[in-house]
Amino acid sequence: MAATDRTVRLTVNGRPVVLSTGRDFAPSDTLAVVLRDRLGYTGLKVACDQGACGSCTVLLDGRAVLSCMMLMLEADGHEVLTIEGLPSDDPVVEAFTEQCEPGYGTAMQCGYCTPGFVMAATGLLRENPDPTLEEVKEALSGNICRCGCYPAIARATLRAAAKMKERA
């Protein structure tokens, strides 16, 4: 290992990961690139690669972050949760898959943005388990849905909050 190589230790979806610069990733690689290309977590998408769309959202220590805007080196010592780390009975996952009602539509049309929205909604609900519609809109405002499913996505997030309360 070269003198400039660095070992990064993190937890991804509950599993410890140890990677080294030079061998596993370049110092300039983003967390998104390493998660997708090296570790195989392809649920997160890299659409704009400029932090403008939210498709690469993951949770870092429980807070929603744009993984395309974070260097892998910055993840050292942190816990990362991708969409693959959520259980199938997760209230947010369930609410998004169930959301399809007149006047609001579906929360998933083409589905490309869905993982980013699910992770952003999960981050919001972990910080604020009883958000208002305005708080949901603000928390999800960094995510883009090219199909225009915003009303249904907001509705699914509120429904997920209700599901979480029911299960508590």
C-alpha positions in Angstrom: 0.0 0.0 0.0 1.4 3.4 -1.0 2.0 6.0 1.7 -0.9 8.0 0.4 -3.3 5.1 0.4 -6.0 5.2 3.0 -8.3 2.6 4.5 -11.9 3.5 5.0 -14.2 1.6 7.4 -17.9 2.1 7.3 -21.1 0.1 7.8 -23.4 -0.4 4.8 -26.8 -1.8 5.5 -25.7 -3.2 8.8 -22.5 -4.9 7.4 -19.0 -3.7 8.1 -17.1 -2.7 5.0 -13.3 -2.0 4.7 -12.0 -0.5 1.5 -8.7 1.1 0.5 -7.8 3.9 -1.9 -5.7 2.7 -4.7 -7.0 -0.9 -4.5 -10.8 -0.5 -4.1 -11.5 3.1 -5.1 -9.8 6.3 -6.1 -9.6 9.2 -3.7 -11.8 11.2 -6.0 -14.6 8.6 -6.1 -17.9 9.6 -4.6 -19.9 7.5 -2.2 -22.4 6.9 -4.9 -19.8 5.4 -7.3 -18.4 3.1 -4.7 -21.8 2.0 -3.4 -23.0 1.2 -7.0 -19.9 0.1 -8.8 -17.8 -1.5 -6.2 -20.4 -2.8 -3.7 -23.3 -3.5 -6.0 -26.0 -1.4 -4.4 -27.6 -0.5 -7.6 -30.9 0.6 -6.0 -29.5 4.1 -5.7 -29.3 5.9 -9.0 -26.8 8.4 -10.3 -28.8 10.6 -12.6 -27.4 14.1 -12.6 -24.2 13.5 -10.7 -24.4 17.1 -9.6 -26.6 16.9 -6.5 -29.6 18.4 -8.2 -32.0 15.4 -8.6 -31.9 13.4 -5.3 -31.9 10.0 -7.1 -28.7 9.0 -5.2 -30.1 9.7 -1.7 -28.9 7.4 1.1 -29.0 7.8 4.8 -25.7 8.6 6.5 -26.0 8.1 10.2 -29.7 8.3 9.8 -29.8 11.6 7.8 -30.6 11.8 4.1 -27.6 12.8 2.0 -26.8 13.0 -1.7 -24.2 10.3 -2.2 -23.0 11.8 -5.5 -21.9 14.9 -3.6 -19.9 13.1 -1.0 -16.4 11.6 -1.4 -16.1 8.1 -0.3 -13.3 9.2 2.0 -15.9 11.3 3.9 -17.9 8.2 4.7 -15.1 6.8 6.9 -16.5 5.8 10.3 -20.1 6.3 9.3 -23.2 4.1 8.9 -24.8 4.1 5.4 -28.2 2.8 4.6 -29.3 2.3 1.0 -32.7 1.2 -0.2 -31.5 -2.4 -0.2 -31.1 -2.1 3.5 -34.8 -1.4 4.2 -36.9 -4.4 4.9 -39.8 -5.2 2.5 -42.3 -4.5 5.3 -40.8 -1.0 5.9 -43.7 1.4 6.3 -42.2 3.8 3.7 -41.7 1.1 1.2 -45.2 -0.2 1.8 -46.8 3.2 1.5 -45.0 4.0 -1.8 -46.0 0.6 -3.3 -49.6 1.0 -2.1 -50.1 4.6 -3.2 -52.5 4.8 -6.1 -55.7 6.8 -5.5 -57.9 9.1 -7.5 -56.8 12.7 -7.3 -53.2 11.8 -6.2 -52.1 9.0 -8.6 -49.3 6.6 -8.1 -46.1 7.3 -6.1 -44.1 5.2 -8.6 -44.6 5.6 -12.3 -41.3 4.9 -14.1 -39.7 4.2 -10.7 -36.3 5.7 -11.5 -36.6 8.4 -8.8 -38.3 6.1 -6.3 -35.3 4.9 -4.3 -34.1 8.5 -3.7 -37.6 9.6 -2.6 -38.0 6.6 -0.3 -34.7 7.3 1.4 -35.4 11.0 1.7 -38.9 10.2 3.1 -37.3 7.7 5.5 -34.8 10.3 6.7 -37.5 12.8 7.2 -39.7 10.4 9.2 -36.8 9.4 11.4 -36.2 13.0 12.3 -39.9 14.1 12.3 -42.4 11.2 12.7 -45.4 13.4 12.4 -44.7 15.9 9.5 -47.2 18.3 8.0 -47.7 18.3 4.3 -45.5 21.4 4.1 -42.7 19.7 6.0 -42.9 16.8 3.6 -42.8 19.0 0.6 -39.7 20.8 2.0 -37.9 17.6 3.0 -38.5 16.1 -0.5 -37.8 19.3 -2.4 -34.3 18.2 -3.4 -35.7 15.2 -5.3 -37.0 15.3 -8.9 -39.6 13.1 -10.4 -39.6 13.5 -14.2 -43.0 11.8 -14.3 -44.5 14.4 -12.0 -45.8 12.1 -9.2 -45.2 14.7 -6.5 -48.8 14.7 -5.0 -48.8 10.9 -4.7 -45.2 10.9 -3.3 -46.2 13.4 -0.6 -49.3 11.4 0.1 -47.3 8.2 0.4 -44.9 9.9 2.9 -47.8 11.0 5.0 -49.3 7.5 4.9 -45.9 6.1 5.9 -46.0 8.3 9.0 -49.4 7.0 9.9 -48.3 3.4 9.4 -45.3 4.1 11.7 -47.7 5.5 14.4 -50.0 2.5 14.1 -47.1 0.0 14.6 -45.5 1.9 17.5 
